[in-house]
Amino acid sequence: MKQNPTHSETLYGVDRWGKGLITVTPDGEIALCDPARNGAPPISLPGILQDLEQRGVVTPLLLRVSSFLESEIRHINESFSNAISRVGYKAPYRGVFPIKVNQQAQVVDRIVEFGRPYDFGLEAGSKPELVIALAHRLSKDALIVCNGVKDAEFIRLAILSRRLGFNCVIVLESPKEAETVIEVTRELGLEPLLGVRVKLTNRIGGKWQESSGDRSTFGMNTDQLLRVVDRLKEENLLHCLQLQHSHLGSQVPDVRDVRRAADEACRYFIELSREGAPLTHLDLGGGLGVDYTGEKRAAENSINYTVEEYCANVVETVGYAMDEAEMVHPVLVTESGRAVVATSSMLIFDVLETTLYDAPDAPEVQPDDHHLVADLAAVSGYLVPGRVQECWNDASFYRDELRALFRRGVVDLRQMARAERIYLSLTARIKSIVATLDDVSELEEQLENVADVYHCNFSLFQSLPDVWAIDQLHPIVPLQMLNQTPDRRAILSDITCDSDGKVDRFILADGISPSLPVHSLPEEGRYYLGVFFVGAYQETLGDLHNLFGDTNVVTIDLRADGGFDLLHEQEGDTISQVLSYVEYDPDDCVAAFRKMVDEAISNGSVKASERKLLIGAYRNSINGYTYYE
Ligand SMILES: *Cc1c(COP(=O)(O)O)cnc(C)c1O
């Protein structure tokens, strides 16, 4: 059935979460829009995939769109500078990107490049992340903020980096860390740039509430802060203390929490300044959310504010508090990770096969069949819209009774297969009647349990770990056929052998649904699905469950003429690579297999002429992609 593509845009909520980046073309294809080029034609995503396939890049594929990353960096920085000039705030904004949110070189390199005009810096939460940060040429005024637990080596590198002009701030997490800094400072005879991490008492809503408030595992309470200030004073290092840091947690749903936290942070800032700390930078950490569902409300995976509103709230709150206290406005720092990178990556995979929970036709009841098989088939005789719930109840009852009889050996396999097929054909008719009715929500809910399963070529554990671990929602949409009415509902199952490897919560126009409207697979060509906004956290949190490795990764830039440039390609892991991650030496594996083949030839169970085939098959596998090819 034909469908207007704008209906699909609404059905899948693309018009709500697409943010002007993702749209549906009149041909019914998902397309990417370059936010920097208003009016440039949207670029068809299936078209991009076709082009990539010709170049030998196949799905599953992580597609990074450089133009989206550039636009998010511009958006955050310009929203802050606009708020600063509107409010008359008297210091600049100097954001940093927290490397942990996406450490991939292709991503961090571009963030540094796009951020340079804005003096955008980096945040490091560990030694390896500091090593990454120091491999980049940042602008003269950009910051490197070091959070996390730090040993002497970490601190030494951070202090020494100042000799190269890096504004590398060591944020003290505890009085003990302050002692290590004091020791290393003495040892080097060089002074550090210091910050303190303050534990705010306000609890922030949302999934990450634990990282805020009293029980947060990070930062110092009032007593610890004063101990650190006193120690630094004793050591004549208090003048090094320039930054105050607090982190609100991630994906803060309600902008009022941002205001409350900023306000409390200001109180500490003012008090610490009164204690003699020459603070110049106020760092409010991460928390700026992404509206994954497009609902624009303070709910799971949504936020009730825009980037502009977040920036205005921060600037106004801090400006007001500092004016009240008659203090100089501090440089504003935030560590937005998710909001910078989430939208710029998408995971694309193809559907391999389907398990349909209905059948187009019913087999004839045979004379010897148990009478319940005939009863089940008879339901079809009274299946009309007014009795659809009753028919569903009856069919399910007979089917369950027959299954019990099968288990007891009363009904044989062929009878049972007929019964299942009759049941599935009834389900098909019931589904299509329900689709035309209003006010059958209970039955609709029951029918969700018989949604189809679309088996897809990806690993949830490798590519969408947060979907598995913390019920993260990402927009998921078929990339093609959006000018046709989706005729089926499905859940998605991945290629791992784990029953958790499935997606059964989807963002649709009317809320979160346990199944996704999809199309019957086309006779020709692949059916692609896209999972959007996966740029934050997913890449390195993913694991090797069933030894499915990294997917292919491609970075593209959108061109004004409707084409794209391929900026970088990273081939996905080969089987040999994932084997080495789990302590196997691939060469040893080949050698062991070859030895078994040779032994089998010696004892005569395998012909010498089969040797090449056997070893060749093993070798081909070990050098191949871990996914379905
Ligand atoms: C994780 C983290 C961030 C990033 O938070 P987002 O919500 O992704 O912006 C920022 N700062 C610190 C200290 C973090 O631990």
The ligand as a Gaussian input file, in Angstrom:
#p B3LYP/6-31G(d) Opt

LIG

0 1
 C       31.136000      11.572000      31.910000
 C       31.549000      12.917000      32.295000
 C       31.200000      14.025000      31.511000
 C       30.321000      13.928000      30.281000
 O       28.976000      13.991000      30.591000
 P       27.867000      14.162000      29.421000
 O       26.597000      14.059000      30.122000
 O       28.123000      13.112000      28.420000
 O       28.043000      15.504000      28.838000
 C       31.678000      15.249000      31.882000
 N       32.450000      15.397000      32.988000
 C       32.791000      14.353000      33.766000
 C       33.622000      14.573000      34.961000
 C       32.348000      13.087000      33.452000
 O       32.667000      12.072000      34.243000

